[in-house]
Amino acid sequence: RRQHTSGSRDWSSDVCSSDLANTKLLELLGIDSREALRGIHAGEIIDNYESLFAGAGPRPGDRFKVHIRSRSTSAELICCRNMQMPAGGRHTVLSFRCPALSEPIPAPLGPSLQADAFQGIIGISPQMRLNIAIAQRVARLPSTVLIEGESGTGKELIARGIHRASGRKGSFVAINCGSISRELLYSELFGYAEGAFTGARKGGMTGKLKQADGGTVFLDEIGEMSEEMQVSLLRFMQDKVVIPLGDGKPQKVDVRIIAATNRNLAQEVERGNFREDLFYRLNVVNIKMPPLRERKEDIPLLARYILQEISTEYRIPAKELTRDGLKKLSSYDWPGNVRELRNVIERAMVVSSGEQITADDLLIETGTRPVRLTELEKSTIVELLQRHGGNITATAKSLGIARSTLYRKMKKYGIPG
């Protein structure tokens, strides 16, 4: 089922074409053209959209919230018309009356919150709406945030959104605690003085915590941190003082810590693998990112967003997903979550010959997930290496992984570098 909404101040349904909306709706939404409206899910405009269509469906006189230009207002449904389309499928045209936009959406974070702070975090599912709401509320506070979720669920996106919305003037600095050896992690975080060890850089090195002074440090895969480093991090969180390796001079810094993990840290504490005192220091505000298989209503939105993003990034013509293609995406469990979804769509954009992406262009098969995922990852790496002329940095950036991770995967699959 596909829905399109038409409107005017006394919003009427004089425009019934699936590709058109009346000019008043475009004006109120702040959209320049009808084409720009294509792909916007009605749930992004109408609050509790799914419940509106539950049961007997919407009826004249029903009232609901409409979000327009960072404001919200109560709307009254005038008419709901279902139209069977010649090519199949059903379109629903809603006509509703909307009073003057006098009721602003509550802005607990203050007027300086960037409207696009959480741009790129796509989702209308209840859990994602809740996560974004929590992130918006905590952004202006100094509280430490722990983001939990499987790999590829968008933990760093949420962390970056919190930083952008926080108003902090310093940098956002990310570090993957699982990709750096125990010996190097201390110097990466706290820095080191010249001559601190054999091979130390002349003039020493400023650590990530000092680099982010006035900003945010994002500690990804915090569950991989050694016990020794956990002690050092706990001490820093208590006194906000950095002591570089080989330098006894303490340096006071103002840094907000956001940590992320794909482990259950509470269980790791019970097993003795993670310090309880550090866990409570980190777990002041908890955000749990749901896996894609638990929010499949977001897949159509994500797919359209990714298609447009890839088209813009690589300057190639945009393609549309066919109905069978979208159905195939929605029936898959996505063990690699949004990152895997992007890889699948990117590959399909490359191999599909027409203007549409069909189910046959999507290299996924329910029931053969481990094998197909491995094949997909290998083929995607090979294709991106070819596209970037063997450039490791550009390929790793396209995949959203570190150069070291890409090298490991290339070695695993026997891909020459």
C-alpha positions in Angstrom: 0.0 0.0 0.0 1.3 3.4 -0.9 0.0 6.6 0.5 0.1 10.2 -0.8 -1.2 13.2 1.0 -2.6 16.3 -0.6 -3.4 19.6 1.1 -4.5 23.2 1.3 -5.2 25.5 4.3 -8.7 23.9 4.0 -6.9 20.9 2.6 -8.9 19.3 -0.2 -8.4 16.3 -2.4 -8.6 18.1 -5.8 -5.3 16.5 -6.7 -5.5 12.8 -6.8 -2.6 11.8 -9.1 -0.1 9.5 -7.3 2.8 11.8 -8.4 1.2 15.1 -7.4 0.4 17.1 -4.3 -1.3 20.5 -4.3 0.8 23.6 -3.9 -0.4 24.4 -0.4 1.0 21.2 1.0 4.4 21.8 -0.8 4.4 25.3 0.6 3.8 24.2 4.2 6.3 21.4 4.0 8.9 23.8 2.7 9.4 21.6 -0.4 10.2 23.4 -3.7 8.9 20.8 -6.2 6.5 17.8 -6.3 9.4 15.6 -7.4 11.2 16.3 -4.1 8.2 14.9 -2.3 8.7 11.5 -3.9 10.1 8.9 -1.4 9.0 10.9 1.7 7.1 8.4 3.9 3.8 9.7 5.2 5.0 8.7 8.7 7.5 11.5 8.6 4.7 14.0 8.3 1.8 12.4 10.2 2.3 11.4 13.9 1.3 7.8 14.8 0.8 7.2 11.1 0.5 3.4 11.4 -2.2 3.6 14.1 -4.2 5.9 11.9 -4.6 3.0 9.4 -5.2 0.3 12.1 -8.6 -1.4 12.4 -11.3 0.2 10.2 -8.8 2.9 9.0 -9.2 6.7 9.1 -12.6 8.3 9.1 -13.8 11.8 8.5 -13.6 13.8 11.7 -10.5 11.9 13.0 -7.8 14.2 14.5 -4.1 13.6 14.4 -0.8 15.5 14.6 1.0 16.8 11.5 4.7 17.8 11.6 5.5 20.8 9.4 8.7 22.8 9.3 9.8 21.9 12.8 6.3 22.6 14.2 3.3 20.5 14.8 -0.4 21.1 14.7 -3.6 19.2 15.1 -5.3 18.3 11.8 -8.9 17.1 11.1 -9.5 14.5 8.5 -12.1 15.6 5.9 -12.0 12.7 3.4 -10.1 9.5 2.8 -10.2 8.0 -0.7 -8.7 4.7 -1.8 -7.8 4.4 -5.4 -6.9 1.2 -7.3 -4.1 1.9 -9.7 -4.0 0.5 -13.3 -0.5 -1.0 -12.7 -1.6 -2.6 -9.5 -1.5 -1.5 -5.9 -3.6 0.9 -4.0 -3.1 4.6 -3.3 -4.7 6.4 -0.4 -5.4 10.1 -0.7 -6.0 12.0 2.6 -7.7 15.4 2.7 -7.5 17.2 5.9 -8.0 20.7 7.4 -5.2 22.3 9.3 -5.5 25.4 11.5 -2.8 28.1 11.7 0.6 26.6 12.8 0.6 28.0 16.3 1.8 25.0 18.3 5.6 24.6 18.2 7.2 21.2 18.8 8.7 21.3 22.3 12.4 22.1 22.0 14.0 21.0 25.4 17.5 21.5 24.0 17.1 25.2 23.3 17.0 27.2 20.1 20.6 26.5 19.0 19.9 22.8 18.4 20.8 22.2 14.8 17.8 21.0 12.8 19.9 18.5 10.9 21.9 17.2 13.9 20.5 13.7 13.4 20.3 13.8 9.6 21.1 10.4 8.2 19.4 8.5 11.1 16.4 7.1 9.2 13.5 5.4 10.9 9.9 5.7 11.8 9.8 2.6 14.0 8.9 3.2 17.7 12.4 2.2 19.0 14.2 4.5 16.6 11.8 7.4 17.4 12.5 6.8 21.1 16.3 6.7 20.6 16.4 9.9 18.7 14.2 11.6 21.3 16.5 10.4 24.1 19.5 11.6 22.1 18.0 15.0 21.6 17.2 15.4 25.3 20.6 14.4 26.5 22.6 16.3 23.9 22.7 19.6 25.9 23.6 17.8 29.2 27.1 16.7 30.1 25.9 13.2 30.9 28.0 10.2 29.7 26.1 8.1 27.1 26.5 4.3 26.5 25.1 3.1 23.1 24.5 -0.6 22.8 23.7 -2.5 19.7 24.9 -5.0 17.1 27.6 -4.0 14.5 26.1 -1.9 11.7 23.1 -0.5 13.6 24.3 3.1 13.5 25.8 3.7 16.9 28.4 6.2 15.7 25.6 8.1 13.8 23.7 8.6 17.0 27.0 9.7 18.8 27.8 12.2 16.1 24.2 13.5 16.3 24.5 14.0 20.0 27.8 15.9 19.5 26.3 18.2 16.8 23.2 18.9 18.9 25.3 19.5 22.1 26.6 22.9 21.0 30.1 21.9 22.2 32.8 23.8 20.2 35.5 21.2 20.3 35.9 18.3 17.8 34.2 14.9 17.6 37.0 12.3 17.9 36.3 8.6 17.4 38.6 5.8 18.4 37.9 2.1 18.0 39.1 0.4 21.2 39.0 -3.1 19.5 41.3 -2.2 16.6 44.3 -0.9 18.6 46.6 -3.1 20.7 46.6 -2.7 24.4 50.1 -1.2 24.4 49.2 1.5 21.9 45.7 2.4 23.2 47.0 4.4 26.2 49.2 6.6 24.0 46.4 7.0 21.4 44.1 8.3 24.1 46.5 10.2 26.4 49.4 10.9 24.1 53.1 10.7 24.8 56.1 12.9 25.3 59.2 13.0 23.1 61.5 10.0 23.9 58.8 8.2 25.9 59.7 5.0 24.1 61.8 3.7 21.3 60.4 5.0 18.0 58.4 7.7 19.6 57.6 10.7 17.3 59.8 13.7 17.6 58.0 16.3 19.7 55.7 13.6 21.1 52.0 13.1 20.2 48.8 14.7 21.5 46.3 12.1 22.5 42.7 11.9 21.3 41.4 13.2 24.7 43.4 16.3 24.4 42.6 16.7 20.7 38.9 16.7 21.6 39.2 19.3 24.4 35.9 21.1 24.5 34.3 18.4 22.4 33.4 14.7 22.4 35.4 11.5 22.4 33.5 8.5 21.0 34.9 5.2 22.3 33.7 2.4 20.0 33.9 -1.2 21.1 34.5 -0.2 24.7 33.9 -3.8 25.7 37.3 -4.8 24.1 39.3 -2.5 26.4 41.8 -4.2 28.6 41.4 -4.0 32.4 44.5 -1.8 32.7 43.0 0.7 30.3 39.7 0.5 32.0 41.4 1.7 35.2 43.1 4.6 33.3 39.8 5.6 31.7 37.9 5.5 35.0 40.6 7.7 36.6 40.2 10.2 33.7 36.4 10.3 34.0 36.7 11.0 37.7 39.2 14.0 37.5 39.2 14.9 33.7 43.0 15.0 33.8 45.3 13.7 31.0 48.8 12.5 31.8 50.8 11.7 28.6 53.1 8.7 28.6 56.5 9.7 29.7 55.3 13.1 31.0 54.3 13.6 34.6 52.6 16.9 34.0 48.8 16.6 34.3 46.7 18.5 31.7 43.1 19.4 32.5 40.7 18.8 29.6 36.9 19.3 29.1 35.7 16.2 27.2 32.4 14.4 27.0 32.6 10.6 26.7 30.2 8.6 24.5 30.9 4.9 24.5 29.5 2.1 22.3 29.6 -1.6 22.4 28.1 -4.6 20.6 28.4 -6.6 23.8 26.1 -6.8 26.8 28.2 -4.9 29.3 26.0 -5.8 32.2 26.7 -9.5 31.5 30.4 -8.8 31.0 30.5 -7.2 34.5 28.9 -10.3 36.0 31.5 -12.5 34.2 34.3 -10.4 35.6 35.3 -9.1 32.1 34.5 -5.5 32.7 34.9 -3.3 35.7 31.6 -2.6 37.5 32.6 0.9 38.6 33.5 1.9 35.0 30.3 0.4 33.7 28.2 2.6 36.0 30.3 5.7 35.1 29.6 5.0 31.4 26.0 3.8 31.7 24.4 7.1 32.9 22.2 7.4 29.8 21.7 4.2 27.8 20.6 4.0 24.2 19.9 0.6 22.7 20.1 0.5 18.9 17.7 -2.2 17.5 18.9 -4.6 14.8 17.4 -4.1 11.4 15.4 -7.3 11.7 13.5 -5.8 14.5 12.5 -2.6 12.6 11.7 -3.8 9.2 9.2 -1.0 8.7 12.3 1.2 8.3 13.7 -0.8 5.4 11.8 1.1 2.6 12.9 4.4 4.0 16.5 3.3 4.4 16.7 1.8 1.0 15.4 5.0 -0.7 17.8 7.1 1.3 20.8 4.9 0.5 19.9 4.8 -3.2 19.9 8.6 -3.3 23.1 8.8 -1.2 25.0 6.5 -3.5 23.7 8.3 -6.5 24.9 11.6 -5.1 28.2 10.3 -3.8 29.3 8.6 -7.0 27.5 10.9 -9.4 25.6 8.2 -11.1 21.9 8.2 -12.2 19.5 7.3 -9.4 17.6 4.0 -9.7 14.4 2.8 -8.2 13.6 -0.4 -6.4 10.9 -2.6 -8.0 8.2 -4.0 -5.8 9.7 -7.5 -5.8 13.1 -5.9 -4.9 11.7 -4.1 -1.9 9.9 -7.3 -0.9 13.1 -9.2 -1.0 14.9 -6.6 1.1 12.1 -6.7 3.7 12.1 -10.5 4.0 15.8 -10.8 4.9 17.0 -10.7 8.5 20.1 -8.5 7.8 22.8 -9.9 10.2 25.1 -7.0 9.1 22.3 -4.5 9.7 22.3 -1.2 7.9 25.9 -1.5 6.8 25.0 -4.7 5.0 21.9 -3.2 3.5 24.0 -0.4 2.1 26.6 -2.8 0.6 23.8 -4.9 -1.0 22.2 -1.8 -2.5 25.5 -0.4 -3.7 26.4 -3.6 -5.4 23.0 -3.7 -7.0 23.4 -0.2 -8.3 26.7 -1.3 -9.9 25.5 -4.6 -11.5 22.0 -3.7 -12.6 21.8 -2.7 -16.2 18.5 -0.8 -16.3 16.9 2.1 -14.4 15.4 -0.2 -11.8 16.8 -2.6 -9.2 14.9 -5.9 -9.2 15.0 -8.9 -6.8 17.5 -10.6 -9.1 20.0 -7.7 -8.7 20.0 -8.1 -4.9 22.5 -10.7 -3.8 20.8 -12.0 -0.7 19.0 -15.3 0.0 17.0 -16.2 3.1 18.3 -19.4 4.6 21.9 -19.2 3.3 22.9 -16.1 5.3 26.4 -17.1 6.4 27.6 -18.1 3.0 26.0 -15.4 1.0 27.1 -12.7 3.4 30.7 -13.8 3.0 30.4 -13.9 -0.8 28.7 -10.5 -0.7 31.5 -8.9 1.4 34.3 -10.3 -0.8 32.6 -9.3 -4.0 31.8 -5.8 -2.7 35.5 -5.3 -1.6 36.8 -6.4 -5.0 34.3 -4.2 -6.9 35.1 -1.1 -4.8 38.8 -1.7 -5.1 38.4 -1.8 -8.8 36.2 1.3 -8.8 38.8 3.3 -6.7 41.8 2.0 -8.7 43.1 0.0 -5.8 43.1 2.9 -3.4 42.9 1.4 0.0 41.9 4.6 1.8 39.1 5.4 -0.6 37.8 1.8 -0.5 37.8 1.7 3.3 36.0 5.0 3.5 33.3 3.7 1.1 32.8 0.6 3.3 32.8 2.6 6.5 35.7 0.7 8.0 39.3 1.4 9.0 42.2 0.7 6.6 43.5 -1.9 9.0 40.1 -3.7 9.0 40.1 -3.6 5.2 43.6 -5.1 5.1 42.5 -7.9 7.4 39.5 -8.7 5.3 41.6 -8.6 2.1 44.0 -11.1 3.6 41.1 -13.3 4.8 39.6 -13.5 1.3 42.9 -13.7 -0.5 42.4 -10.4 -2.3 45.7 -9.0 -3.6 46.6 -5.5 -2.3 
